[in-house]
Amino acid sequence: PDDFSDKMAADPQNSELTTTTIETTGNTSMDIKNIFKMLSTITTSIIKIEGAMQDLSKTTSDLIGRLGILEQRTSDLEDGNHEARQDIIDLKAQMKELFAKIDDQENRARQNNICILGFPEGIEAHNPSHFLEKELPTLLNLPSEMHLEFERGHRSLGPKPKEGQHPRALIAKLLHFPIKEQILKAARESSPLEWNGHKIMVFQDLSRDLQDRRRQFNPVKRILIQRGIKYGLFYPATLRFTWKKTDYSFTTSDEALKTLNKLELQLDYKKGL
């Protein structure tokens, strides 16, 4: 009985058990009563422990259930985020497509327009169409039978430049597309143009975005000019040239430069032979 009591008292999980001891009296009947009393205390403690374990089990079960709910919600959020990301990608693609269509419509609306740089600010005296009808034929050496008809003309939007600053461009819309094409052709053939000591440039009126897309080919055009290779820049922004009876066409300057590098390497290799 003393060993049993010592083992029970050594258990730190139950304070009642640690204070329960059996005092032997030498009276068997009394000792049995003490044992039963101790067992009763142990039983009560075990019942309390079982209750606590049940509460703990219930709490654990609740936590597991909540964890499952959280996992499901997390999964739903991840799926939702994936769908949202895909929707954003689709919307960006649609916006890009719509922007391209709008830009194309804007440039088509400008297809009869010419843009002229270099004429001093105010020289048109509030009547750009009349001024251009008078000055362009002489400037571009246009045929005498060509009759210029402008629907309207104006300076490019923006504040009037101060003295010493570059004048704004003149934008003019012709009534007939073929006449516009002849003006641009004459401007290319007569380049460089000069009017009363001012350098004049005439080119197609384009949207800012399309101008940027075309401007990317400037390094490529410089190389082609240096090598004496004729090229064409076609609407909206496609560069084409022919080299050794092979036609090349590019929509980005990177592709064009890579091809030029390749052609230059081939040319250097043949020279080395």
Summary of the structure (lengths in Angstrom):
residues: 273
radius of gyration: 46.0
end to end distance: 111.1
largest distance: 146.5
contacts: 644
relative contact order: 0.07
helix: 58%
strand: 15%
